[in-house]
Amino acid sequence: MQPPVPPAAEVADRLPAATELQGKMEKIVRHTLSDRVYADLKELLQSGEMEPGQRFTLRGLAATVGTSAMPVREAVGRLAAEQALEVLPNRAIRVPIMTRDRFLELRTIRIQLEGLAIVQAAQHRGAAELAGIQAYEQEFRLAREQAVPDGRQAVRANKGLHFAIYRAARMPALLQIIEGLWLQVGPVLNYDLASSPRRLAEGEAHIHHANMIAAIARQDGEAARAALVADLTSASEFILARGVLR
């Protein structure tokens, strides 16, 4: 026998009220916007498109991304917890100013962890992953070889290249740690690749990138790691020599 069908009034009583759904939907939309703002700010920080010491307001950021202040406040709170942004006493938001000691500490950690990632990538990458890595290298070269080298495009391609490699390592926990390191060090890349067209044109980054990719293509993990270390060291020594860090 079929179970008795409950009266329509009884079914209606079991459904959440429209006002309850509205509140929940608003919360979902807000969190979705917060996640989007977080992802956008994270990309800008990691790609070196925000500079150390650069300041913002919640209202200004909200106007830029076209949302209310609440999703921006939540995204900024997450990034502040990750030491990627600072909330100042006057409620302004600032990209942290990098000290020399902190930069050297981050470089030491990055060499170890990113070195591990590129070794694993060289050993485990597939053909599609290698093609993706090579595409970012080509994008970097195009930015460098323009009549007036494009520093902004170069820093985006540089970030894309490195993370295409680290994703190919197939170690999600390691990738998450590296992402956190780049949140802190990414803005300092403005002092290197985006510092001047001449620096981009005459620098050695494209050589190190080519060596990294050649080693990954032949699955030589140690050679890939050596090329990565040369890349990180060359960039960091240029930044340190400029005297822009405290």
C-alpha positions as CSV (number, residue, x, y, z in Angstrom):
1,M,0.0,0.0,0.0
2,Q,1.1,3.5,-0.7
3,P,1.8,5.6,2.4
4,P,-0.9,8.2,3.1
5,V,-0.2,11.6,1.5
6,P,0.1,14.3,4.2
7,P,-2.3,17.2,3.9
8,A,-0.9,20.2,2.0
9,A,-1.0,22.3,5.1
10,E,1.2,19.8,6.9
11,V,3.8,19.8,4.1
12,A,3.8,23.6,4.1
13,D,4.5,23.6,7.9
14,R,7.6,21.5,7.2
15,L,9.1,23.9,4.7
16,P,11.3,26.8,5.8
17,A,9.7,30.2,5.8
18,A,10.5,32.4,2.9
19,T,12.2,34.9,5.3
20,E,14.5,32.1,6.6
21,L,15.5,31.1,3.1
22,Q,16.1,34.7,2.2
23,G,18.5,35.1,5.2
24,K,20.4,32.0,4.3
25,M,20.6,32.9,0.6
26,E,22.0,36.3,1.5
27,K,24.6,34.7,3.7
28,I,25.6,32.3,0.8
29,V,25.8,35.2,-1.7
30,R,27.9,37.2,0.8
31,H,30.4,34.4,1.4
32,T,30.6,33.7,-2.4
33,L,31.5,37.4,-2.9
34,S,34.0,37.2,-0.1
35,D,35.6,34.2,-1.6
36,R,35.8,36.0,-5.0
37,V,37.3,39.1,-3.4
38,Y,39.8,37.0,-1.5
39,A,40.8,35.2,-4.7
40,D,41.2,38.4,-6.6
41,L,43.3,40.1,-3.9
42,K,45.4,36.9,-3.5
43,E,46.2,36.8,-7.2
44,L,47.3,40.5,-7.1
45,L,49.5,39.9,-4.1
46,Q,51.1,36.8,-5.4
47,S,51.7,38.2,-8.9
48,G,53.5,41.3,-7.6
49,E,50.8,43.7,-8.7
50,M,50.6,45.3,-5.2
51,E,53.5,47.1,-3.8
52,P,54.9,46.9,-0.2
53,G,53.5,49.8,1.8
54,Q,50.6,50.4,-0.6
55,R,47.4,51.5,1.3
56,F,43.7,51.0,0.7
57,T,40.4,51.6,2.4
58,L,37.6,49.1,2.7
59,R,35.4,51.5,0.8
60,G,37.9,52.0,-1.9
61,L,38.4,48.2,-2.4
62,A,34.7,47.6,-2.3
63,A,34.2,50.2,-5.0
64,T,37.0,48.7,-7.1
65,V,35.5,45.2,-7.0
66,G,31.9,46.4,-7.1
67,T,30.6,44.9,-3.9
68,S,29.5,46.0,-0.5
69,A,32.0,46.5,2.3
70,M,31.2,43.2,4.2
71,P,32.7,40.7,1.7
72,V,35.8,42.9,1.4
73,R,36.1,43.1,5.2
74,E,35.9,39.3,5.4
75,A,38.5,38.8,2.6
76,V,40.9,41.3,4.1
77,G,40.5,39.6,7.5
78,R,41.6,36.3,6.0
79,L,44.5,37.8,4.2
80,A,45.6,39.7,7.4
81,A,45.6,36.3,9.3
82,E,47.9,35.0,6.6
83,Q,50.3,38.1,7.1
84,A,49.6,39.2,3.5
85,L,47.8,42.4,4.5
86,E,47.8,44.6,7.6
87,V,44.8,46.5,9.1
88,L,46.2,49.7,10.6
89,P,44.8,51.5,13.7
90,N,43.1,54.1,11.5
91,R,41.3,51.1,9.7
92,A,43.4,51.6,6.6
93,I,44.7,48.4,4.9
94,R,48.3,48.2,3.9
95,V,50.5,45.7,2.1
96,P,53.2,44.9,4.7
97,I,56.6,46.5,4.4
98,M,59.3,43.9,3.9
99,T,62.4,43.9,6.1
100,R,65.7,42.6,4.9
101,D,65.8,39.9,7.6
102,R,62.3,38.7,6.8
103,F,63.1,38.7,3.1
104,L,66.2,36.5,3.6
105,E,64.3,34.2,5.9
106,L,61.6,33.8,3.3
107,R,64.2,33.2,0.6
108,T,65.8,30.4,2.6
109,I,62.4,28.7,3.1
110,R,61.4,29.2,-0.5
111,I,64.6,27.6,-1.8
112,Q,63.9,24.5,0.3
113,L,60.2,24.1,-0.4
114,E,60.0,25.3,-4.0
115,G,63.2,23.3,-4.7
116,L,61.3,20.2,-3.4
117,A,58.3,21.0,-5.5
118,I,60.3,21.4,-8.8
119,V,62.1,18.1,-8.2
120,Q,58.7,16.4,-7.8
121,A,57.3,18.2,-10.8
122,A,60.2,17.1,-13.0
123,Q,59.6,13.5,-11.9
124,H,55.8,13.4,-12.2
125,R,54.8,16.0,-14.8
126,G,52.6,14.9,-17.7
127,A,52.7,16.1,-21.3
128,A,49.8,18.5,-20.7
129,E,51.5,19.9,-17.6
130,L,54.7,20.5,-19.5
131,A,52.9,22.2,-22.3
132,G,51.2,24.6,-19.8
133,I,54.6,25.4,-18.2
134,Q,56.1,26.1,-21.6
135,A,53.1,28.4,-22.5
136,Y,53.8,30.6,-19.5
137,E,57.5,30.8,-20.4
138,Q,56.6,31.9,-23.8
139,E,54.3,34.6,-22.3
140,F,57.2,35.8,-20.2
141,R,59.5,36.0,-23.2
142,L,56.9,38.0,-25.2
143,A,56.6,40.5,-22.3
144,R,60.4,40.8,-22.2
145,E,61.0,41.1,-25.9
146,Q,58.5,43.9,-26.6
147,A,60.0,47.2,-27.8
148,V,59.2,48.4,-24.3
149,P,59.3,45.4,-22.0
150,D,56.1,45.0,-20.1
151,G,56.9,44.5,-16.4
152,R,53.3,43.9,-15.3
153,Q,52.7,41.2,-17.9
154,A,56.1,39.7,-16.9
155,V,55.3,39.4,-13.2
156,R,52.0,37.7,-14.0
157,A,53.6,35.3,-16.4
158,N,56.4,34.6,-13.9
159,K,53.9,33.7,-11.2
160,G,51.9,31.6,-13.6
161,L,55.1,29.7,-14.7
162,H,56.2,29.0,-11.1
163,F,52.8,27.8,-10.0
164,A,52.3,25.6,-13.1
165,I,55.5,23.9,-12.1
166,Y,54.4,23.5,-8.4
167,R,51.0,22.1,-9.3
168,A,52.8,19.5,-11.5
169,A,54.5,18.3,-8.3
170,R,51.0,16.9,-7.4
171,M,51.5,17.6,-3.7
172,P,48.5,19.8,-2.6
173,A,49.8,20.3,1.0
174,L,53.1,21.6,-0.3
175,L,51.4,23.8,-2.9
176,Q,49.3,25.4,-0.1
177,I,52.4,26.3,1.9
178,I,54.1,27.8,-1.1
179,E,51.0,29.9,-1.9
180,G,51.2,31.3,1.6
181,L,54.9,32.2,1.1
182,W,54.1,34.0,-2.2
183,L,51.4,36.0,-0.5
184,Q,54.1,37.6,1.6
185,V,56.9,37.8,-0.9
186,G,54.9,38.5,-4.1
187,P,54.6,42.3,-3.7
188,V,58.4,42.5,-3.4
189,L,58.6,41.3,-7.0
190,N,57.7,44.9,-8.0
191,Y,61.3,45.7,-7.0
192,D,62.6,43.2,-9.6
193,L,60.7,42.3,-12.8
194,A,58.5,45.4,-12.7
195,S,61.2,47.8,-11.6
196,S,62.1,49.0,-15.0
197,P,62.0,47.9,-18.7
198,R,65.8,47.8,-18.7
199,R,65.9,45.4,-15.8
200,L,63.5,43.1,-17.5
201,A,65.3,43.2,-20.8
202,E,68.8,42.7,-19.3
203,G,68.0,40.4,-16.4
204,E,68.7,36.7,-16.3
205,A,65.2,35.4,-15.4
206,H,64.5,34.2,-18.9
207,I,67.7,32.1,-18.9
208,H,66.8,30.5,-15.6
209,H,63.3,29.8,-16.8
210,A,64.6,28.1,-19.9
211,N,67.0,26.0,-17.9
212,M,64.2,25.0,-15.5
213,I,61.9,23.9,-18.3
214,A,64.6,22.1,-20.2
215,A,65.4,20.1,-17.0
216,I,61.7,19.4,-16.4
217,A,61.3,18.2,-20.0
218,R,64.0,15.6,-19.6
219,Q,62.8,14.8,-16.1
220,D,66.1,15.9,-14.4
221,G,64.9,16.9,-11.0
222,E,68.3,18.1,-9.6
223,A,69.1,20.2,-12.7
224,A,65.6,21.8,-12.4
225,R,66.2,22.5,-8.7
226,A,69.6,24.1,-9.5
227,A,68.0,26.4,-12.2
228,L,65.2,27.4,-9.7
229,V,67.7,28.3,-7.0
230,A,69.6,30.4,-9.5
231,D,66.4,32.2,-10.5
232,L,65.4,32.9,-6.9
233,T,68.9,33.9,-5.9
234,S,69.4,36.2,-8.9
235,A,66.2,38.0,-8.2
236,S,66.7,38.3,-4.5
237,E,70.3,39.6,-4.8
238,F,69.1,42.4,-7.2
239,I,66.4,43.4,-4.8
240,L,68.8,43.4,-1.8
241,A,71.3,45.5,-3.8
242,R,68.7,48.2,-4.5
243,G,68.5,49.0,-0.8
244,V,64.7,49.2,-0.8
245,L,64.2,46.8,2.1
246,R,64.4,48.0,5.7
